[in-house]
Amino acid sequence: MDRFESMMTLVAAVDAGSLSAGARRLGMPLATVSRKVSELEQHLKTRLFNRSGRQLTLTDAGQSYVASCKRILDQLGEAERAATGEYSSPRGELTITAPLVFGRIHALPVVAEFLQVYPEIDVRLVLSDRVANLLEDHFDAAIRVGDLPDSSLVATRIGGIHRVVCASPAYLAARGTPEEPQELQRHDCVTFEGLSSPQTWIFRSAKGDLIVAVHSRLAVNTAEAAIDAAIGGLGITRVLSYQIAGAERTGALVRVLRSFESNATPVNLVYSGQPLLPLKLRAFIDFAAPRLKASLTGASSV
């Protein structure tokens, strides 16, 4: 039995959620995955899984063993990267994750420029609104929007974003420009279900949070749809500042109620605080952080 290969197979199955999903992820027959896991259990003389139902459930011994496997495999990976020169020159593969729209607008152009400067580094960019666990999901770095929980991750602040209210010039010309949040009650609004309640919007005022009921003329489930509808003159919408930077720059949308916008939500570039940082990751952080910050600053100053 190749113990390292069996450990890698076990961890892949646990991360995927089942033996069959692990087999698909590894491109390996299910029978082979099942055999390798069974060989591990025979070697350890203990049961790693509760095999009732389709979901893969670890026993207490299995949870402890899988955690140890991940640490060992991470250390093995570090040793291999050091041996291949990853710590002497920037090379290898970087895996980075970012929110879907933010990543497309801000991260992708920076990554494309980075690849031109560092020809020996490859990048896997995963755009998803799911907050990934860097260690468990094997990401080198992530762009996070929002307050960060206490953790061992290192964070580099690259800017902040606001929830903004905007509409097309044609709509404002026809219906008037609101000067106070309460005036939204007489306007048609395009609401985005993923950002806040479709029925109420919260604003900042001198007296604290101001909750305003809005008339949802159109409710959509993506920011892009809300922005397109607002550009089309269907009403006033509320999205994140970076999402409308292009439309605002061209004049397709106009921001209103600026003095009532909430405090900025922080945006950070985060990565694991490991003792010896691979040069490929250090190169990316040093390259990307100032460019992302400049991109966000440009978007917020429109």
N, C-alpha and C positions, 0 to 999 in steps of 0.2 A: 504493500500500500504506500503510495506517495502521500505522506501526511500533509504536506503543504498544499498539494492539489486538492485533497479532500477537504481541507479547511476552507480553501477558496470556494469550493463548490457549496459547502454548507452555508457560508456567509452570503453567497449570491442567492441561494434559495430563501434564506431568511429575509433578506432585503427585498426580494421579489414578492414574498408573501406565500409562496407554495413551491413544492418541488417541481411541478410542471412549468410554472412561470420562471423559476430559476433555470430550468433546462432550456427554455426558449431564449432567455437572456444570454446564456453561455453558448448557445448553438450546439447543445449536447443532447443525446437521446435521454428521455426520462428514465429509462432503465439504468443508464449509467449513473445519473445523479442519485437515484435511489440506492444503487449499490454502494456508491462511495460514502453516503451518509450512514448506511448500515454498517459498513466496515469501520467507520469511526466509532459508532456505538459499541461494536464488538471489541474494538481495541480499548475503549474506555471502560467497558463493562458497566455501562449505564445507559439509560434511555434519554435521548435529547429532545424528542418530540412527543406530544400527545397526538396520536394518530386518529382521533375521532373527528369526522367531518372533513370538509374540503380545506378549511383554513388551517394554516400551519401555526401550531401553538407550541412554544418552547416550554419544557419543564424547568424547574428551578435550576437544575444542574445544566440544562441546555442554555439558559440565559447567561449564566456565569461563564460557560465555556465559549459561547459565541462572542461575548465581550472580550475575552482573552484572545480569541482568534483574530479579532479586528486589530487589537493592539500589536500582536505579533506580525500580522501581514503588513500593517503600516510601517513597522520598524524594518521589515524586510524590504519594502518598497523604498524607504529612505536609504538603506544600504546599497541597493541596486542603483538608485539615482546618483549617489555619491561616486560609485564605481564607474559609472558611464560618463562622468564629468559634468553632471548637471549643476554641481556646486562650484565648478571652476569656470563655466561659461554659460550664458543664457541659452538653453536648448531644451527640447522636450515638448510635451503637450500640457497645455493649461486648460482646465475646465472651469468655466465661469457661468454664473447664473444671474439673471436680472429680471425685473418685472416686464411683462409682455410689451406694452406700449413704450414704456421708458427705454427698454432695451433697444427697440427698433429705432427710436428717434435719437437717443443719445449714445448708448453703448456700442451699437454696431459700427457707426462711423469711426469711433476711437479704436475699436478692435481692428478694423480694416487698415487703418493707418499704422497701428502697432505691428501688424503682420508684414508690412512693407519694410519696416525698420529692422525687424528681427526675423530674418529668413529661416533660422533654425528652430523657431518656436511655432508650434501648431496650436490652434485654439478651438475648443469645443464650447460654443456659446449656447446656453439653454435659456430660452425666454419663457418664463412661466410666472403666473401670479401666486403660485404656491410657495410658501416660505420653506426652503429646503434646509435640511441639517447638513452643514458643510462636511462634518466628519463622516456621518453615516452615508450620505449620498455622494461622497468623494468629490466635492467641489474644492477648487483651490481658492476661489474668491467669490464674493457675491455683492451685488448692489442692493441695498435694503432701503426702502422708503418707510419711515416711521421711527418711533422711539425704539431703542434697542434694549432688550432685557440684559441683566447682568450675566456675563458669560466669560469664557476664556478667550473669546475672539478679540482681535485687534480691529479698531474702527478708525477710518480716516474720513472726516466730514468733507463732503464735496459740494454741499449746498442745501437748499431748502425749497420746498414747493408749497403753493397755496391752493386752496379751493377757491375758484374764481367764478363769477357770474358774468355771462356774456350773451350777446345777441347780434344778429346781422344789422348793418346800418339801415336796410330797408324796413325791418321790423320796428326798430326804434323810431324811424321817421314816421311810420304809420301809427304807432301806439304810444309813443313817448318814452323818454328815458327815466327810469325810476331813480329817485334821489334818496329814498329811504327804503329799507328792506320791507316794511309793511305795504309799500305800494305794489309789491309783487302779487298781492292777492287779486289785483284787477288785471293781471297779465296772463297770457298763455305761457305755460312752462313746459319744457322738454326735460323729463327727469331720467336720471340714470340710476337704476336700481342697485347697482353694485357699489355705489359711492356713499349714499345716505338714503334716508327715508324718502320715498316718492311724494309723501304728503307734507313733510315739513323740512325746512332748511334752517340751519343754525348759523347765526352771525355773531360777530363780536361787537359790543357797544361799550360805552363808558360805564354802564350799569351792570355789565356782565353779559352772559350769553342771551341772545335774543332769538326766540323760536318763532318762525313765521310759517303759517300754513300757505301752501301754494296750490294753484290749480294745474294739475298734471294733464295738459292737453294731449301729450304723447309720452308714454313710458317705454324705455328701451333698456336692453341689458348690456350694452357696450358703450364705452365712451365715444368710440368712433361714430356710432350711429347717432348719438346725441349731438355731437358736433356737426355732422352732416345735416341733421334736421334743423339745427339752429342757423347754419349757413343758408339753408333753403328758406329761411324766414318763418319757420313754424312756431317760434317762440324763444323765450329766454332759457338758457340751460346753465347748469353748474357742474364744472368738471375740474380737473387739476391743471395748474398753470402751464406745465410743460406740454400738455396735450393740445393746447390751442396756440402755441407759440407761432407756428407757421401761418395759421389762419389770421392771427392778430397782426402779424408782420405784413401780410398782404392787404389787410383792411377788410377781409371777409367777415371777421368778427370784431366786436368792440366790447371791451371789459367795462362793466358798470359796478357801482357800489364798492369801489376800491377801499374806501375808508372803513368798511365794515368786514373786510376779509379777516379770516382767522389767522392766528400766528402760524408761521411757517412750520411745515412738517419736515424734520431733518432727513437728509439723504446721505447715506454712508457707504463707503467701500470697505467691506469687512473681509478678514481672512484669519486663519488660525495663527495663534501666537506661539508657534513652534520655536525652539531654541535656535535652530539653524534654518534660515529661510532659503529655499531654492532660488538661484539667481533668476530663473525664468519668472518667478512670482515677484521678486523684488523689482525686476525690470518692468513688469506690467504695472505694478502699483505706482512706481515713480513716473512712468509714462502716462498712465491713464488718469490718475488723480487730478493733476492740474488741468488736463484737457476736459474732463468731465465737469470740473468746477467752472471752467470758462464757458462750457456749453450751457450749463444750468444758469449761470449768471446772465448770459445773453438772452436766454429764454425768459427769465423773470424780469428783465429790464425793458421788455418790449412795451 
